[in-house]
Amino acid sequence: MRDERACEGVVCKPCLPAITVFVTAGSDHPLPEPVLSGVEGECTSDGGSGVCTTYTNEPGDYAFEVRAAGYKPAAVRVTVPEVVVDGACCGCGYEEQEVRVVLERE
């Protein structure tokens, strides 16, 4: 058991999103900005690839879709494991997950 006073004044870094999705297109066509469906988050795209981050900051099982105009939706299932570190002043309570998705043209 940690003494709570041992963590006084400790500044913890912000937790990363629990899930980050890297999105590419399986073709030479430009990739429009992807969107997440079934989980809250935000996406960006540079025309060739995209990155989506969820607003989820908890361990658990997640199922959602990645969509982009002109492409078939891609189903994603991911488990975010719980991480508990006894005695640590800082901790997010989960292990961040990175997922790679390749979208196919419709």
C-alpha positions in Angstrom: 0.0 0.0 0.0 1.4 3.3 -1.0 1.5 6.4 1.3 -0.7 9.0 -0.5 1.7 11.7 0.6 4.4 10.1 -1.5 2.5 11.3 -4.6 2.0 14.9 -3.5 3.3 17.3 -6.1 3.7 14.5 -8.7 2.5 15.7 -12.1 1.2 12.8 -14.2 1.2 13.0 -18.0 -2.2 12.8 -19.7 -3.3 9.3 -20.7 -3.2 8.4 -24.4 -6.5 7.3 -26.1 -7.2 3.6 -25.3 -7.5 2.9 -29.1 -5.7 4.4 -32.0 -6.7 3.3 -35.5 -4.3 3.7 -38.5 -6.3 3.7 -41.7 -5.0 3.1 -45.3 -6.7 2.4 -48.6 -6.0 -0.9 -50.4 -5.7 1.0 -53.7 -3.9 4.0 -55.3 -7.1 6.1 -54.8 -7.0 9.0 -52.3 -8.5 8.2 -49.0 -11.2 10.6 -47.8 -11.3 11.4 -44.1 -12.4 8.2 -42.3 -15.1 8.2 -39.6 -15.7 5.9 -36.6 -19.2 4.3 -36.2 -20.1 2.6 -33.0 -17.6 4.4 -30.8 -16.9 8.1 -30.1 -13.7 9.5 -31.5 -12.2 11.7 -34.2 -10.3 11.1 -37.4 -7.9 13.0 -39.7 -6.6 12.2 -43.1 -3.8 13.5 -45.3 -5.3 12.0 -48.5 -3.2 8.9 -48.4 -3.8 7.6 -44.9 -5.8 8.4 -41.8 -5.6 8.2 -38.0 -8.5 7.8 -35.7 -8.4 8.1 -31.9 -11.3 7.1 -29.6 -12.5 9.1 -26.7 -12.5 5.8 -24.8 -10.2 5.8 -21.8 -11.3 2.5 -20.1 -10.3 -1.1 -20.4 -12.8 -3.4 -22.1 -14.0 -5.1 -25.3 -14.9 -2.7 -28.2 -16.5 -3.3 -31.6 -17.0 -0.6 -34.1 -16.6 0.3 -37.8 -14.2 2.5 -39.7 -15.9 4.1 -42.8 -14.9 6.4 -45.6 -16.9 7.6 -48.6 -16.4 5.2 -51.6 -15.0 2.4 -49.4 -16.5 -0.6 -47.7 -16.9 -0.3 -43.9 -14.3 -2.3 -42.0 -15.4 -4.0 -38.8 -13.0 -3.7 -35.8 -12.9 -5.7 -32.6 -10.3 -4.9 -30.0 -9.7 -5.6 -26.4 -8.1 -3.0 -24.2 -6.5 -4.8 -21.3 -6.7 -3.5 -17.8 -3.3 -2.5 -16.2 -3.0 -2.1 -12.5 0.4 -1.0 -11.0 0.4 -1.2 -7.2 2.3 1.7 -5.6 2.5 3.9 -8.7 1.5 7.5 -8.4 0.5 7.7 -12.1 -1.3 5.2 -14.2 -4.1 5.2 -16.8 -5.5 1.8 -15.9 -5.3 0.3 -19.3 -2.8 -0.7 -22.1 -3.2 1.5 -25.2 -4.0 -0.5 -28.4 -3.1 0.3 -32.0 -5.1 -1.1 -34.8 -4.3 -1.1 -38.5 -7.2 -1.1 -41.0 -7.0 -1.3 -44.8 -10.2 -0.1 -46.5 -11.3 -1.6 -49.8 -13.1 0.3 -52.6 -16.8 -0.4 -53.0 
